[in-house]
Amino acid sequence: MALAAGGTLAQPQLTAARAAWLTTEMALLFVAAPVAMHAAVHQARIPLFLALLPVLVVILAILLADRSFSLKREVSRGFGWPTLVSILVVFGVGALGIWAWLKETHPTWLFEFPRNRPHLWLMVMFAYPIVSVAAEAIVYRTFFFHRYGPLFGERPAAAIALNGVLFGFAHLVIGQPFAVIATVFGGLLFAARYLETRSIWAVIIEHTLWGGFVFTIGLGRYFFTGVANV
């Protein structure tokens, strides 16, 4: 069976023409669009959210107009305790390693955001899951695997690898190489988790944990665009 999102009801036949169309569409949305957004933010000085909005609207329109997809089914898929334990174990091991590395290499960075700007940190902790995590889960997990899953047939490793690379590439808009590299690894983890569970909530929880940790521990400096009006 071809790869699919949790909310997928059916999959249209993958003809050569449809495969070519989906490949072109994916390149436009996940390669050309991030390049255009980088130019919009860093050259035209357009606020990041406004630069992202048109692409998000197009993707949501395609997804919601697709009769082979059920949003209700997608959001109703939960996950079990073994998945939660796996999420927490992976996070715990990874977070401990990052903390130890920062403590050794950049001790002054540790918890600098909550220490120096606690009110802004609280705002980020509250807004991040809603504004960023949920949107990225829909675009890079739900939409990607529903729309382009058939292109990979029964090759989940290829789908996970490409999804991770494209997720990292999207962070080109930030203008920080570290952000791109780090989010490739994050994208691989979240894509694998989604294909394992077909639960958008599992991915949202895992992504929220990692994102909140990054901003809290002292690596948030790599995830701001540096553009004054953003």
KEZATOR-243891 format. One record per atom (N, C-alpha, C, O): x, y, z. Coordinates in steps of 0.2 Angstrom, whole numbers, padded with zeros to 4 digits, always signed. Layout:
<pts>
XYZ/...
</pts>
This chain:
<pts>
+0004-0006+0000/+0000+0000+0000/+0004+0006+0000/+0009+0007+0004/+0003+0011-0004/+0006+0017-0004/+0006+0021+0002/+0001+0020+0006/+0011+0025+0004/+0011+0029+0010/+0005+0034+0010/+0003+0037+0004/+0002+0036+0015/-0003+0040+0016/-0004+0044+0023/-0001+0041+0027/-0007+0049+0023/-0009+0052+0029/-0014+0049+0033/-0018+0045+0030/-0015+0050+0040/-0020+0047+0043/-0027+0048+0041/-0031+0044+0042/-0028+0054+0038/-0034+0056+0036/-0036+0054+0029/-0041+0057+0026/-0032+0051+0026/-0033+0049+0019/-0039+0044+0018/-0038+0038+0022/-0043+0045+0014/-0049+0040+0013/-0048+0036+0007/-0050+0030+0007/-0045+0039+0002/-0043+0035-0004/-0038+0038-0008/-0036+0044-0006/-0035+0034-0013/-0029+0037-0016/-0030+0036-0024/-0031+0031-0026/-0031+0042-0027/-0032+0042-0035/-0026+0037-0038/-0021+0037-0035/-0028+0035-0044/-0023+0031-0047/-0017+0035-0049/-0018+0041-0052/-0011+0033-0048/-0005+0036-0049/-0002+0035-0057/+0002+0030-0058/-0005+0039-0061/-0003+0038-0068/+0004+0042-0069/+0006+0046-0064/+0007+0041-0075/+0013+0045-0076/+0012+0052-0076/+0016+0056-0073/+0007+0054-0079/+0005+0061-0079/+0004+0064-0072/+0006+0070-0070/+0000+0061-0068/-0001+0063-0061/+0006+0063-0057/+0007+0068-0053/+0010+0058-0058/+0016+0058-0054/+0020+0064-0056/+0024+0067-0052/+0020+0066-0063/+0024+0072-0065/+0021+0078-0062/+0025+0083-0060/+0015+0079-0062/+0011+0084-0059/+0013+0085-0052/+0015+0091-0049/+0012+0080-0048/+0014+0080-0041/+0021+0082-0039/+0022+0085-0034/+0025+0079-0043/+0033+0081-0042/+0034+0088-0043/+0038+0091-0040/+0031+0091-0049/+0032+0098-0050/+0029+0102-0045/+0032+0107-0043/+0023+0100-0043/+0019+0104-0037/+0024+0104-0031/+0024+0109-0028/+0026+0098-0029/+0030+0098-0023/+0036+0102-0024/+0038+0105-0019/+0040+0102-0029/+0045+0106-0030/+0044+0114-0030/+0048+0118-0027/+0038+0116-0032/+0036+0123-0032/+0034+0125-0024/+0036+0130-0022/+0031+0120-0021/+0029+0122-0014/+0034+0121-0009/+0034+0125-0004/+0038+0116-0010/+0043+0115-0005/+0050+0117-0006/+0055+0116-0002/+0052+0119-0012/+0058+0121-0014/+0058+0129-0016/+0062+0133-0014/+0054+0130-0022/+0054+0137-0024/+0051+0142-0019/+0053+0147-0019/+0046+0140-0016/+0042+0144-0011/+0047+0146-0005/+0047+0152-0004/+0051+0142-0002/+0055+0144+0003/+0061+0149+0000/+0063+0153+0004/+0063+0148-0006/+0068+0152-0009/+0065+0159-0009/+0068+0164-0008/+0059+0159-0012/+0055+0166-0013/+0054+0169-0006/+0054+0175-0006/+0052+0165-0001/+0051+0168+0006/+0057+0171+0009/+0057+0176+0012/+0063+0168+0008/+0069+0170+0010/+0070+0177+0007/+0073+0182+0010/+0069+0178+0000/+0070+0184-0003/+0065+0189+0000/+0067+0195+0001/+0059+0187+0001/+0054+0192+0003/+0056+0195+0010/+0055+0201+0012/+0058+0190+0015/+0060+0192+0022/+0066+0196+0022/+0067+0201+0025/+0072+0194+0019/+0078+0197+0019/+0080+0202+0014/+0084+0206+0016/+0076+0203+0009/+0078+0208+0004/+0072+0213+0004/+0073+0219+0004/+0066+0210+0003/+0060+0215+0003/+0058+0217+0010/+0054+0222+0011/+0061+0214+0015/+0059+0216+0022/+0052+0215+0024/+0049+0219+0028/+0049+0210+0021/+0042+0208+0023/+0042+0204+0029/+0046+0199+0030/+0037+0205+0034/+0037+0201+0040/+0036+0194+0038/+0033+0192+0034/+0039+0189+0042/+0040+0182+0041/+0033+0179+0040/+0031+0175+0036/+0028+0181+0045/+0021+0178+0045/+0018+0180+0038/+0015+0175+0035/+0019+0186+0036/+0015+0188+0029/+0019+0184+0023/+0015+0183+0019/+0025+0183+0024/+0028+0179+0018/+0026+0172+0018/+0026+0169+0013/+0025+0169+0024/+0023+0162+0024/+0015+0161+0023/+0013+0156+0020/+0011+0166+0024/+0004+0165+0023/+0001+0163+0017/-0003+0159+0016/+0004+0166+0011/+0001+0164+0005/+0002+0156+0003/-0002+0153+0001/+0008+0154+0005/+0009+0147+0004/+0005+0142+0008/+0002+0137+0006/+0004+0144+0015/+0000+0141+0019/-0007+0140+0017/-0011+0135+0017/-0010+0146+0014/-0017+0146+0012/-0017+0142+0006/-0022+0138+0005/-0013+0142+0001/-0013+0137-0005/-0013+0130-0003/-0017+0126-0005/-0009+0128+0002/-0008+0121+0004/-0015+0119+0008/-0017+0114+0006/-0018+0123+0012/-0024+0122+0015/-0030+0121+0010/-0034+0117+0011/-0030+0125+0005/-0035+0125+0000/-0035+0119-0003/-0040+0116-0005/-0029+0117-0005/-0028+0110-0009/-0030+0104-0005/-0034+0100-0007/-0028+0104+0002/-0030+0099+0006/-0037+0099+0008/-0040+0093+0007/-0040+0104+0009/-0047+0104+0011/-0052+0103+0005/-0058+0101+0006/-0050+0105-0001/-0054+0103-0007/-0053+0096-0009/-0057+0094-0014/-0049+0092-0007/-0048+0086-0009/-0053+0081-0006/-0053+0080+0001/-0057+0078-0010/-0062+0073-0007/-0059+0067-0005/-0063+0063-0001/-0053+0065-0006/-0050+0059-0004/-0047+0060+0003/-0044+0055+0006/-0048+0066+0006/-0045+0067+0013/-0051+0069+0018/-0055+0073+0016/-0050+0067+0024/-0055+0069+0029/-0051+0072+0035/-0047+0069+0038/-0052+0079+0036/-0049+0082+0041/-0051+0079+0048/-0048+0079+0053/-0058+0078+0048/-0061+0075+0055/-0057+0068+0056/-0055+0067+0062/-0056+0064+0051/-0052+0058+0053/-0045+0059+0055/-0042+0056+0059/-0042+0064+0052/-0035+0066+0053/-0034+0068+0060/-0030+0065+0064/-0039+0072+0063/-0038+0075+0070/-0040+0070+0075/-0039+0071+0081/-0044+0065+0073/-0047+0061+0078/-0042+0055+0079/-0044+0051+0084/-0037+0054+0076/-0032+0049+0077/-0027+0050+0083/-0023+0055+0082/-0028+0046+0088/-0024+0047+0094/-0018+0043+0094/-0016+0040+0088/-0015+0042+0099/-0009+0037+0100/-0009+0034+0107/-0012+0037+0112/-0005+0029+0108/-0005+0025+0114/+0001+0027+0119/+0005+0031+0117/+0001+0024+0124/+0006+0025+0129/+0013+0023+0127/+0017+0027+0128/+0013+0018+0123/+0020+0016+0121/+0023+0022+0116/+0029+0023+0117/+0019+0025+0112/+0021+0031+0108/+0023+0036+0113/+0029+0039+0112/+0019+0038+0118/+0021+0043+0122/+0028+0042+0126/+0032+0046+0127/+0029+0036+0128/+0035+0034+0132/+0041+0035+0127/+0046+0037+0129/+0040+0032+0121/+0045+0033+0116/+0047+0040+0114/+0053+0042+0114/+0042+0045+0114/+0043+0052+0113/+0047+0055+0119/+0052+0058+0118/+0045+0053+0125/+0049+0056+0131/+0056+0053+0131/+0060+0057+0134/+0057+0047+0130/+0063+0044+0130/+0068+0047+0125/+0074+0049+0127/+0066+0048+0119/+0070+0051+0114/+0072+0058+0116/+0077+0060+0115/+0066+0061+0118/+0067+0068+0120/+0072+0069+0126/+0077+0073+0126/+0071+0065+0131/+0076+0065+0137/+0083+0064+0135/+0087+0067+0138/+0084+0059+0131/+0091+0057+0129/+0094+0063+0125/+0100+0065+0127/+0090+0065+0120/+0093+0070+0116/+0094+0077+0120/+0099+0080+0119/+0089+0079+0124/+0090+0085+0128/+0096+0085+0133/+0099+0090+0133/+0097+0079+0136/+0102+0079+0140/+0109+0079+0137/+0113+0083+0139/+0109+0076+0131/+0115+0077+0127/+0117+0084+0125/+0122+0087+0125/+0111+0088+0123/+0112+0095+0120/+0114+0099+0126/+0118+0104+0126/+0111+0098+0132/+0113+0102+0138/+0120+0101+0140/+0123+0106+0142/+0122+0095+0140/+0129+0093+0141/+0134+0097+0137/+0139+0099+0139/+0132+0097+0130/+0136+0100+0125/+0137+0107+0126/+0142+0110+0126/+0131+0111+0128/+0131+0118+0129/+0135+0120+0135/+0138+0125+0135/+0134+0116+0140/+0137+0117+0147/+0145+0117+0146/+0148+0121+0149/+0147+0113+0141/+0154+0112+0140/+0157+0117+0135/+0162+0120+0136/+0153+0119+0130/+0155+0124+0125/+0153+0131+0126/+0157+0135+0124/+0147+0132+0128/+0144+0139+0128/+0140+0139+0135/+0134+0140+0134/+0143+0139+0141/+0139+0139+0147/+0135+0145+0148/+0130+0145+0151/+0137+0151+0145/+0134+0157+0146/+0127+0157+0142/+0123+0161+0144/+0126+0153+0137/+0120+0153+0134/+0115+0149+0137/+0109+0150+0136/+0116+0145+0142/+0111+0141+0145/+0106+0145+0149/+0107+0149+0153/+0100+0144+0146/+0094+0147+0149/+0094+0155+0149/+0091+0158+0153/+0098+0157+0144/+0098+0165+0144/+0092+0168+0142/+0090+0173+0144/+0088+0165+0138/+0081+0168+0136/+0076+0168+0142/+0074+0174+0143/+0075+0163+0145/+0070+0164+0151/+0073+0168+0156/+0070+0171+0160/+0080+0168+0157/+0083+0172+0162/+0083+0180+0161/+0082+0184+0165/+0084+0181+0155/+0085+0188+0153/+0078+0192+0150/+0077+0198+0151/+0074+0187+0147/+0068+0190+0144/+0062+0186+0146/+0059+0183+0141/+0061+0185+0152/+0056+0180+0154/+0049+0181+0151/+0045+0176+0150/+0047+0187+0151/+0040+0188+0148/+0039+0186+0141/+0035+0183+0139/+0045+0188+0137/+0045+0186+0130/+0045+0179+0129/+0042+0176+0125/+0049+0175+0134/+0050+0168+0133/+0043+0165+0135/+0041+0160+0131/+0039+0167+0139/+0033+0164+0141/+0028+0165+0135/+0024+0161+0133/+0029+0171+0131/+0024+0172+0125/+0026+0167+0120/+0022+0164+0117/+0033+0166+0119/+0035+0161+0114/+0033+0154+0116/+0030+0150+0111/+0033+0152+0122/+0031+0145+0124/+0024+0144+0123/+0021+0139+0121/+0020+0150+0124/+0013+0149+0123/+0011+0149+0115/+0007+0145+0113/+0014+0154+0111/+0012+0155+0104/+0015+0149+0100/+0012+0148+0095/+0021+0147+0101/+0025+0142+0097/+0021+0136+0095/+0020+0135+0089/+0017+0133+0100/+0014+0127+0097/+0008+0128+0093/+0006+0124+0088/+0005+0134+0094/-0001+0136+0090/+0001+0139+0083/-0002+0137+0078/+0006+0144+0083/+0007+0147+0077/+0012+0143+0072/+0011+0143+0066/+0017+0140+0075/+0022+0136+0071/+0021+0129+0071/+0020+0126+0066/+0021+0126+0077/+0020+0118+0077/+0014+0115+0073/+0015+0111+0069/+0008+0118+0075/+0002+0115+0072/+0002+0116+0064/+0001+0112+0060/+0005+0122+0062/+0005+0124+0055/+0010+0119+0051/+0008+0116+0046/+0016+0118+0054/+0021+0114+0051/+0019+0106+0051/+0020+0103+0046/+0015+0104+0056/+0013+0097+0056/+0008+0096+0051/+0008+0091+0047/+0003+0101+0049/-0002+0100+0044/+0002+0100+0037/+0000+0096+0033/+0007+0105+0036/+0010+0105+0030/+0015+0100+0028/+0014+0097+0023/+0019+0098+0033/+0025+0094+0032/+0023+0086+0034/+0027+0082+0032/+0018+0085+0038/+0016+0078+0039/+0009+0077+0036/+0009+0073+0031/+0004+0080+0038/-0003+0078+0035/-0003+0079+0027/-0004+0075+0023/-0002+0085+0025/-0002+0087+0018/+0003+0083+0014/+0001+0080+0009/+0009+0083+0016/+0015+0080+0012/+0013+0073+0011/+0014+0070+0006/+0011+0069+0016/+0010+0062+0016/+0004+0060+0012/+0003+0055+0009/-0001+0064+0013/-0007+0063+0009/-0006+0064+0002/-0008+0060-0002/-0004+0070+0000/-0003+0072-0007/+0002+0068-0010/+0001+0066-0016/+0008+0067-0007/+0014+0065-0011/+0016+0058-0009/+0020+0055-0012/+0012+0055-0004/+0014+0048-0002/+0014+0043-0008/+0018+0039-0008/+0009+0043-0012/+0009+0039-0018/+0015+0039-0022/+0017+0034-0025/+0019+0044-0022/+0025+0044-0026/+0030+0040-0024/+0035+0038-0027/+0030+0038-0017/+0035+0034-0014/+0033+0026-0014/+0037+0022-0012/+0027+0025-0016/+0025+0018-0015/+0026+0015-0008/+0023+0017-0004/+0030+0009-0008/+0031+0006-0001/+0038+0007+0001/+0042+0003+0003/+0040+0014+0000/+0047+0015+0002/+0047+0021+0007/+0049+0027+0006/+0045+0019+0013/+0045+0024+0019/+0051+0028+0020/+0051+0034+0022/+0057+0024+0020/+0063+0027+0021/+0065+0033+0016/+0067+0038+0018/+0063+0032+0010/+0064+0038+0005/+0059+0044+0007/+0062+0049+0006/+0053+0042+0009/+0049+0047+0010/+0051+0051+0016/+0051+0057+0017/+0053+0048+0021/+0056+0051+0028/+0062+0055+0026/+0062+0061+0028/+0066+0053+0022/+0073+0056+0020/+0071+0063+0017/+0074+0068+0018/+0067+0062+0012/+0065+0068+0008/+0061+0073+0012/+0062+0079+0012/+0057+0071+0016/+0053+0075+0021/+0057+0079+0025/+0056+0085+0026/+0062+0075+0028/+0067+0079+0033/+0071+0084+0029/+0072+0089+0032/+0073+0083+0023/+0077+0087+0020/+0073+0094+0018/+0075+0099+0019/+0067+0092+0016/+0063+0098+0014/+0061+0102+0020/+0060+0108+0019/+0060+0099+0025/+0058+0103+0032/+0064+0107+0034/+0063+0113+0036/+0070+0104+0033/+0076+0108+0035/+0076+0114+0030/+0078+0120+0032/+0075+0113+0023/+0076+0118+0018/+0071+0123+0019/+0073+0129+0018/+0065+0122+0022/+0060+0127+0023/+0063+0132+0028/+0061+0138+0028/+0068+0130+0032/+0071+0135+0037/+0076+0139+0035/+0079+0143+0038/+0077+0139+0028/+0082+0143+0024/+0079+0150+0026/+0083+0155+0026/+0073+0151+0026/+0070+0158+0027/+0073+0162+0034/+0073+0168+0034/+0075+0158+0039/+0078+0161+0045/+0085+0164+0043/+0087+0169+0047/+0088+0161+0039/+0095+0164+0037/+0101+0161+0041/+0106+0164+0042/+0100+0156+0045/+0105+0153+0049/+0106+0146+0047/+0102+0141+0047/+0112+0144+0045/+0114+0137+0043/+0112+0132+0048/+0110+0126+0047/+0114+0134+0054/+0112+0129+0060/+0105+0127+0060/+0103+0121+0061/+0101+0132+0059/+0093+0131+0059/+0091+0126+0054/+0087+0121+0055/+0094+0126+0048/+0093+0122+0042/+0095+0115+0044/+0091+0110+0043/+0101+0114+0047/+0104+0107+0048/+0100+0104+0054/+0099+0098+0053/+0099+0108+0059/+0096+0105+0065/+0089+0103+0063/+0086+0098+0066/+0085+0107+0059/+0078+0105+0057/+0078+0099+0052/+0073+0096+0052/+0083+0098+0049/+0083+0092+0045/+0083+0086+0049/+0079+0081+0048/+0087+0086+0055/+0086+0080+0059/+0079+0080+0063/+0076+0075+0064/+0077+0086+0065/+0070+0086+0068/+0065+0083+0063/+0060+0080+0065/+0065+0085+0056/+0061+0083+0051/+0061+0076+0050/+0056+0073+0049/+0067+0073+0051/+0067+0065+0050/+0064+0062+0056/+0060+0057+0055/+0065+0065+0062/+0061+0062+0068/+0054+0062+0067/+0050+0058+0069/+0051+0068+0065/+0044+0069+0065/+0041+0065+0060/+0035+0063+0060/+0044+0065+0054/+0041+0061+0048/+0041+0054+0050/+0036+0050+0049/+0046+0051+0053/+0046+0044+0055/+0041+0043+0061/+0037+0038+0060/+0040+0048+0065/+0035+0047+0070/+0028+0047+0067/+0023+0043+0069/+0027+0051+0062/+0020+0052+0059/+0019+0045+0055/+0013+0043+0056/+0023+0043+0051/+0022+0037+0048/+0021+0031+0052/+0018+0026+0051/+0024+0031+0058/+0023+0026+0063/+0016+0026+0066/+0013+0020+0067/+0014+0032+0068/+0007+0032+0071/+0002+0035+0067/-0004+0033+0069/+0003+0038+0062/-0002+0042+0058/-0006+0047+0062/-0012+0048+0061/-0003+0049+0067/-0006+0054+0072/-0003+0060+0072/+0003+0061+0074/-0007+0065+0070/-0004+0072+0070/-0002+0075+0077/+0002+0079+0078/-0006+0072+0082/-0005+0074+0089/+0001+0072+0092/+0004+0075+0096/+0003+0066+0090/+0010+0063+0092/+0015+0068+0090/+0020+0069+0093/+0015+0070+0083/+0020+0074+0080/+0020+0081+0084/+0025+0084+0085/+0014+0084+0085/+0013+0090+0088/+0016+0090+0095/+0020+0095+0097/+0015+0085+0099/+0018+0085+0105/+0025+0084+0105/+0029+0088+0109/+0028+0080+0101/+0035+0079+0100/+0039+0085+0098/+0044+0087+0101/+0036+0089+0093/+0038+0095+0090/+0038+0100+0095/+0043+0104+0096/+0033+0101+0099/+0032+0106+0104/+0038+0105+0110/+0041+0110+0112/+0039+0099+0112/+0044+0097+0117/+0051+0100+0114/+0054+0103+0118/+0053+0098+0108/+0059+0100+0106/+0060+0107+0104/+0065+0110+0106/+0055+0110+0102/+0055+0117+0100/+0055+0122+0107/+0059+0126+0107/+0051+0120+0111/+0052+0123+0118/+0058+0123+0121/+0061+0127+0124/+0061+0117+0121/+0068+0115+0124/+0073+0120+0120/+0077+0122+0123/+0073+0120+0114/+0078+0124+0110/+0078+0131+0112/+0083+0134+0113/+0072+0134+0112/+0071+0141+0114/+0073+0142+0122/+0076+0147+0123/+0072+0137+0126/+0073+0138+0133/+0081+0137+0135/+0084+0140+0139/+0084+0132+0131/+0091+0130+0133/+0096+0135+0131/+0101+0135+0134/+0095+0138+0126/+0099+0143+0124/+0101+0143+0116/+0106+0147+0114/+0097+0139+0112/+0099+0139+0105/+0094+0143+0101/+0094+0143+0095/+0089+0146+0104/+0084+0150+0101/+0088+0156+0097/+0085+0158+0092/+0094+0158+0098/+0097+0163+0094/+0098+0161+0087/+0099+0165+0082/+0098+0154+0086/+0098+0152+0079/+0092+0151+0075/+0091+0149+0069/+0086+0153+0078/+0080+0152+0075/+0076+0159+0075/+0070+0159+0074/+0079+0164+0075/+0076+0171+0073/+0079+0173+0067/+0085+0172+0065/+0076+0177+0063/+0078+0179+0056/+0083+0185+0057/+0087+0185+0052/+0083+0188+0062/+0087+0194+0063/+0085+0200+0059/+0088+0205+0059/+0079+0200+0056/+0076+0205+0052/+0072+0209+0057/+0068+0206+0060/+0073+0216+0057/+0070+0220+0063/+0063+0220+0063/+0060+0221+0068/+0060+0219+0057/+0052+0220+0057/+0049+0213+0057/+0043+0213+0056/+0053+0208+0059/+0049+0201+0060/+0048+0200+0067/+0046+0195+0069/
</pts>
